[in-house]
Amino acid sequence: MAVREAWQTCPPLLPQAPFGMNPVSEQKVLASCNVIVEVIVHRSMKPIEVRELFDYLIETRSRFLEKCREIGWAEFTKNRGATWDSMLAIFLHILDNEEGWWQIALKGGSLSETPDRKPGDYANFDQLSQDNSRVGALTRSRLDNLTEADLTRSVDFRAQDRLTRSFERIVMHAFVDELAHVGELVCLLWQLDVEPPFIDWLDYRVS
């Protein structure tokens, strides 16, 4: 099955595929998401695979945060008309997304009870870095106890409506949403003539 066709068969909890962008960018997105499509469409994931995907995100976040120090806090907090206005706000949404969806996967409940960080609560990169490290450590502690039985169990939660989804689908939604916003940060850095700290999945931890 082609990756584009596979994506179109993915569950509706996942965001719409970004087709319609230029061919080079589309190819990069498809290559990066190939592993996601494979495991969702063809088989259930294993805990070690979930761990590797989120380790990738945690490392990627840290590299982006260090790169953004180069542009300064004023540029980082400037409203750029993006999905969450500034790069800071996008980064906070990424942290909310990871911490919040894991909370939902583990405990159910409502999205209204998950973290909702505000840009005004952060004054500098050091403060943001501390929060980023805390979220990464929390995710890894949750992954340490993850079992195959966890991934297949159903979770009841409330978004706009009450939903029931598998634990696996919820955490994969968190991964895809976060990855999409990392791509947004890539574009915003390009607009500033700053080379993003790419971590290609094809080269990630390849010996």
Secondary structure, 3 states (H helix, E strand, C coil): CCHHHHHHCCCCCCCCCCCCCCHHHHHHHHHHHHHHHHHHHHCCCCHHHHHHHHHHHHHHHHHHHHHHCCCCHHHHCCCCCECCECHHHHHHHHHHHHHHHHHHHHHCEEHHHCCCCCHHHCCCHHHHHHHHHHHHHHHHHHHHCCCHHHHHCEEEEECCCEEEEEHHHHHHHHHHHHHHHHHHHHHHHHHCCCCCCCCCHHHCCCC
